[in-house]
Amino acid sequence: MRHRASWGTWIREFFPNVTALLLMGAVTALATPLAALDEAPFKAEQPLSVSEVAPGVFVHQGRYEIFTPRNSGDTANAGFIVGRDGVAVIDTGGSPRVGRALLAAIRARTKLPIKYVINTHMHPDHVFGNVAFEDEKPVFVGHAKLPRGLAARAERYLAINKELLGDAFDGTRLIPPTDLVKDKQELDLGDRKLSVEAYATAHTDNDVTVLDDKTGTMFLGDLLFSKHVPALDGSIRGWLTLIDKLAARGDIKLAVPGHGPASMPWPSALDAEKRYLSTVADEVRTMIKQGKTLAEAAEKVGLSEKDAWLLFKEYHARNVSAAFAELEWE
C-alpha cells in the first residue's frame, strides 16, 4: 500500500491540478510495474551516453520511466551544443547525479567553457541536474515565467522526489534562470547562434525551444513527446495551436523531443502527438456536451490511443482531467 500511496502522491504533486476523485482511480494504474524498468540501473560513475545528431549537437536519450532510485532520474532527454567559444547545455536531467554524468559526457568531448544552461521548462526531470553545473559558472536561461513556476512548486518538488530518487536526490537544489526570455533571444557560441523562444501556455506556462541556426536542429523540450505519452500541465488548446504554428516553420530541419528518440525528422515528428491531443480534446468536448462527469471522461476518453504510447496508464487520466477542466469552460 505504501508503494501505491507514493505514486499517487507523485502524480498529484508533479501535476497539482488533479482532482481527488480522479486520483483515486489513477493510483491503482500507477502501481502497475513498468516494462521499461528492465533497463540496467543507472551507473553514476560513467558519462551519459550521447549521440551526435547533427555536427556539434549532442543528445542523451532518457529512459521511458518515472523517477526511481534505479534510474536516478534519468528519464528525459538532455543535450549540448558545441560552438567555437563555448557550450550550451539544454536541460540537465532529473538529479544531480544525472547532471554530473552529463557534464562528464561534455568534458569527454570538449574543454570549452559552458556558457549557458538552458531549461526548456520547470519539470524536475529537466532541471534537477542544474546543480551539477553551478561550478562551471554558466548563465542559466529560461522562460520569464520559469522562476515563478519553480518557486510555486519548490517545496512539493523537493519533498516528493527525495523519496522517489533515494540517494540520487542528494544535493538537489532548484536553480532558477537569471537570463529570462519573454519572447525570443539569441545566444552566441562564436561560430553558431542559438535562438531561444518563449511561448504562451501549452505543455506548461513556461516552455521554451532552442534552435541551432547552423544546423536547423530544434530542442523542443516537452513540447514534443514521442513513444512516451504526452503529459499535459498547461493548456491543451494552447498546445494544439502551437503544434500547428511550429509545423509550418521552414527553419526547423531536425527535432529533439523532451522524451523520445535522440532526434526526429521535421515536421512529421509532431504527427503522433497532435493526433493524441486532438483525440483527447475532441472526445472530452463530446462528453461535456453529453453532460458526462469528469470521472466518466477519465474512464472512456482517448482509449483508442492506449496501445500507441508508453506510460499511458501513468499519465493519460491526468491529461483527460486537465483537458476536461479547461474545456468545460469554453
N, C-alpha and C positions, 0 to 999 in steps of 0.2 A: 504493500500500500504506500510505503514511503516513496518508492520509485514513481508511482503514478502521481502522487502529490507534487513531486519535484518537477516533472514535465509539465503538469498543469500550471504550476507557478511560473515556469519559464515562459510559456506561451502568453500568459497574462501580463507578465512584466515586460517581455520583449515587445509585445504589441498591446498596450494597455487599454485599448478600446473594446476588448472582448467583453461581452456581457456574461454575467454569471450563468445564465441559462445555457448559452452556447458552450461555455467552458465545461459544464458538467458532462455534455455529450462528447467533448473533444478529448477529455483526459484519457478515456479508455483507448481511443485511437492512438494517442501519443505513447501509450505503454507498449505498443507493438514493436518488436525488435526491428531494427533497420538492416536490410540486406547489405547496405554499404559498410556496416561495421565489420565485415570480413576483411577489410583492408588492414595492413600491418599497423601496429602502433606508431605514432609519430616519434621520430628519432631526433631529439633535441640537439644532439651533438653534430648533426650533419646539416650543411647548407640546403635550403629548399631547392628542389628540382625546378628548373625553368626551361622554357622553350623560347628561342629567338623567332618570333612570329613575323617580324619584319626587321630590316637592318637596324641594329641598335635598340630594338624594342623587345623586352623580355617579359614573359608571363609565367607565373606559377599557377597551376590549376589546383584549387582547393577540392576537398572531398565533398561528396553529396551526403552530408551528415549534419546532425545537430551537435552542439558542443558536448563533448565528453572528455574525461581525463585521458582516454585512449588517444584521441586525435589532437589534444592540446589546443583546440580552437582553430585548427587548420581546415576551415570549411568554406572559405571564399577565395576567389581569385585575387591575386596581387601581382604587381609588376613594377618595372622600372624602365626608364628611357635614358640612354647614354648619349650625351652631346659632347662637343669639343671641350667645353669648360666645366661640365658637371653633370650630375644625375638628378633626375626627378623620379620619386617613388610614388606610385599610385596605389593606395590602400596598403595596410601593413599587417593584416592578419588578425586573428582572434585572441591573441595572448602575447605577452612579452616574449615568451619562448618562440613563438612563430615569427615575431618581428626580428629577433636575433638571428634566426635561421635565414630570413630574407636578407638581412644585412650581410650575412656571411656569403650568400649567393652573389650579392652585388660585389663584394670585395674580392671574390674569386675571379671577377671579370674586369674590374677597373679599380684604380686607387683615386679616381677623381672625386672631388668633394660632392657630397649630397646637398644640392642647393635647395631642393623643395621636397616636402612630403605633402601629397595631396590626398585628402579623404573625400571619396565620392558621396558619402552620406554618413549618418550618425550611428548606424547599427554596429554592435560590438564586434562582429566578425570582420569588420573592415577597419576598426580604429584601435582596438586593444593593443596592437603591436606598436603603436606610436612611440611608446616609452623607450623602446629599443633604439630609437634614432635620435633621442634627445642630445646625446653627447656629440653627435655629428653637427649640431647647431644649424639645422636647415630652417627654412621658412615653412611653417605649417600653413597650408592653404585649404580653404573650404568655402562652402556656401555661406552667405551672410547670415542665414538662419541656423547654421550648424552649432555655434556656441550655445544659443538658447536651447536648441533641441537636446544637446548633451547635458546642459545644466539641469533641465527639467527632469531628465531620466537618470541622472548620475547615481543617485542612491539605489534605485532599483537595479540598474545595470550591474553595479558593483556587487551588491548583495547576492543576487541570484546566480550570477556567473561565477562567483567564488565557489559556490557549492558544485556547480556543473563541471568546472575545469580542474578542480583539485589543485595540485602543486603547480600546474601550468599558469595558474592565476597569479602566483606570487609576483609582486612588484607592479601590478596593474594600477595605472592611474589614467584618468581621462585627460588627454591633452587637446584642447580646442585649437582651432586655427587662429592665427593672428593676422593673416592676409585674407580678407573677406571678399568674396566675389558676389556682386549683386547682379551683374548681367554677363559680361564677357571680359576676360582678362588674358593678356598674353604674357607668357613666361619664356625667358630666353636662356637656352642652354649653350649658346655660342653659335654653332652652325645649324641649329634647329630650334624652331619656336613651337611652343605648345599653346593651344587655345583652350582655356578653361571656361566653360559656360555654365551658368546657373539657370535653373528652371523653376517655373511655378509648380505647385503641388502636383505630384504624380505618384511615384512609388513611395516617397516621403515628401515633406515640405522643404527638404534641403539637399536635393540631388544636384550633382554637377557631373559633367562629362569632361574628358581630357582628349583633345585631338592633337596628334603629332602631325603638324603640317607637312613635314618632309616625306612621310610615307602614307598619309591618309589613314593611319590607324587611330581608331577612337576607343578609349576606355569608357564604357558606359556605366560602370558600377551596376547597381541592381535595377537600373532602368532596362536591363536586358538579362533575362534568365533563359537558360537552355537546359533541358533534361530535369533540372531542379524546378519544381513548380514555383511560379511567381509568388511573392509574398507582398501583400498589399498593406501599406501602413500610411497611406495618404489619400489619394482620390482616384477612383477607377475611371471617372470621366476625364480627369486631367491626364492620366497615364495614356489612355487611348488616343487622346488628342495629340499628345507629344509623340507617340509612336508614328502617327501619320506625318507629322512635321519632319521627324528625323528621317523617315524612309524616303522623303522627297529630296533630300540633300544630295548634291553631287560631289561634295568634297570628302565624303567618307568612302574609303576603299575596303577597310577591314575592321571588324568589330571584336572587341574583347568584352565578354559578358562578366557580370559580377559573380555569377555561378554558371558553370558550364565548361565547355572546352576552352582551350587557351585562346583560340581565335575562331571567327566565323565569317563567311562571305557576306557582303552587304548588297542589297538590303534584305535578302531572304532570311537573315538571322532573326528578324523580327516576326516572321510569319506565325510560328507556333505560339509565341507569347500573345500576339494580337488575337489569334483565334481563341485562346483560353480566356482572356479578359473579356472579349466580346461575348463569348458564350455565357460567362457569369453575369455580365451586365444585362444581357437580353433576357435571360431566364429569371433573374431577380425582378426585373421590371414586370414581367408577365405575372409572377406570383404576387407582387404588390397589387397589381390591378385586379387580381382574383381575390384579394382580401386575405391572403395567406399570412401566417406569422413568420417571424424570423426563424423560429425553431423548425417549422415546416420547410422553409427555404434551405436551411442548413442540411437537411436530410436529403433533398432532392436536386438542388441546383448543381449543374455542371458535372454530373456523374459520367457523361459521355467522354469527359477528358481524363478520367481516372487512370486509364492504362497508358496515357501518353507522358506521364510525369513521375519522377521520383519524389518521395516525401509528400505525396498527395494527402495522406491522412494527417500529416503533421501540420499542414498549412491551409488546406483548402477550406475547411469550415470557417477558419478565421477570415479568409478572403470574402466568403459569402456574407459573413456578419458585417464586415466593413462596408461592402458594397450595398447591402440592404439599408444600413444606417444612413448612407449617403443618398441613395436613390429614392427612398421613400419620401423625401422632401422635394423632389423635382416638381 
